[in-house]
Amino acid sequence: MKQYILRRVGYSLLSLFLLSLTIFLFVRVTGDPVALLTEPGASQEDIEAMHRQFGLDQPLWVQYWHFIASFITGDFGQSFYYRTPVLDLYFQRLPNSLILAAVAMALSLVIGIPSGILAAVRVDGFWDSAGKLFALLGLSLPQFWVGLVLILVFSVSLGWLPSSGSGSFLHILMPAFTLGWYFAAAHMRLTRSSMLEVMGSEYVKLARLKGLPEALVIGKHALKNALIPVITLAGINLVVMINVAVIVETVFAWPGIGRLLYEGVTFRDFPVVQAVVVIGGSMIILVNLLIDILYALIDPRIRLES
Amino acid sequence: MTVITPPEAAIVTVASAPRPAAFWRLKGFPLIPILILVFIALVAIFADVLAPYDPTIGSLARRFRPPFWQEGGSTAYLLGTDHVGRDVLSRLIYGARVSMVVGITAVLVAGGIGTLLGILSGYLGGWADQVVMRLTDTWLALPALTFAIFLAAIVGPSELNIILILGLVYWTRYARVIRGEVLSLKQREFVRLAIVAGCSSRTIMWRHILPNVINSAVVLATLMLGVVIVTEASLSFLGVGVPPPKPAWGLMMADGKKGLLVGYWWLTVFPGVCIMLMVLSANLLGDWLRVKLDPQLRQL
């Protein structure tokens, strides 16, 4: 057990190392990092000062060491546009992303789980086909297209919902649905396949043999077991949602992390872009580690297998 | 004197297999998606002939004309004009070319890198395998769009850069699947016999492994086409994709977004429908191919 966890932690550290190395090398290899990290239109002295500050005359591994040391101490540099430390900006926007992700997740589960159950109980029936279509659209339609159509219908034509911004519950509905649809499709597919697997198991057959009403068999015996993988996926997806909302937040002008990334790209504010990518990637790596460990704690088969 | 028959002679007379049913009559054959994709491809190829106007030149005198069936529209500009008076139809037609070129080449780049590294990592094993797989894990942890935006912010937008970026972001998905296939192929008789026969690793990978993973690579490529096109459109929508004034569908939607609230719906709806049709078609075709050609990939 201890060995298993140690190995997982080792893999995650390796992943974090590769992540930072990737970012570091891409920034260095593609040209002069000073051009990215100094403000557009900086004076010659500023640029030279930057060169010294980054130690670009030193060997690469020394540069990498400085690069990673500053991240570990939480120093992501200054934003050119806002003139504040990038980390402050990040934490300022994070709550908005969390709210959006929470509502989107709630929507995706409320839609995804019941429709997944319905599809599994009535395989190849009407609801199964309808669910398949819903999932296909959710996984295929670009989010900016869904968002703009929603604005066209609910803001422009009907005038029910505000087209952008934040502040009230009504503001969050359209962005949350746009973000949640893709994940609802994923949760639906997983619920369906997981239910189908469980429905064929011995204990469900036994529950039926005992003469339990069908609703109880599905709702209690099958569902409880089928939901475990869905909840796991939802846990990972909550963290993913915080980091992939850039399109949704841009379309609806929602002031979260994604919007920060968009502003970073638009204003050529490179420290912001870099910070969002590094923090987002690290977050996902850590959540995967957490899930791996939790699974090993719950299920002895996993830790014995390796 | 014994006559040695050339080995070819022995295999010439193979009983002719029963004629397979015409492939387009197979159950669930995605005829409509294929027709849509072929149509978009033809439009992309013959854009110069089909487009009524130059897609990059507009005239402020004729801005925001609605489509011809609406009040104020004319049949001279069938689908209306945009904020600088460019013909929307012509831009859509040239936009098909951008989507097709970027989509197909980016999938080829990603597929090329991914298949190569997947085969090397699966066949050679050892530290090469470790390096490739850890890199794959790490890159997959980065949300694809975020990673692509980061790269685009570094290298700056151009059509070629977008293709390379998409290739760099998406090769990991090929590598993982192909590696899995190679691991099971390695256990098969024909590979073991090739090793016993003294074939070099390179020959085995090139002659024996590669042809057997091509099926999966093709299925993945079709499935990736949709993903890549959405990502390209998203990057263009955010302003870090195909640079203006080139007519990319995502860029057209970003431009049209400002007009949406004042009722210029045609600027966003038409390119949106184009992206939607293309991506849906690619995904439906990919799903069908996956089930038909490659049962191993069904769980993907």
Interface residues (C-beta under 8 A of the other chain):
Chain A: Y11 L14 S15 L18 L19 T22 I23 F26 V27 T30 G31 L36 L136 L137 L139 S140 L141 P142 Q143 F144 W145 L148 V149 I151 L152 S155 V156 S163 V240 N243 V244 V246 I247 T250 V251 L261 Y262 G264 V265 T266 R268 F270 V273 Q274 V276 V277 G280 G281 I284 I285 N288
Chain B: R134 L135 D137 T138 W139 A141 L142 P143 L145 T146 F147 I149 F150 L151 A152 A153 I154 V155 G226 V230 A233 S234 F237 L238 G239 V240 G250 M253 A254 K257 L260 L261 G263 W265 T268 V269 G272 I275 M276 V279 L280 N283 L284
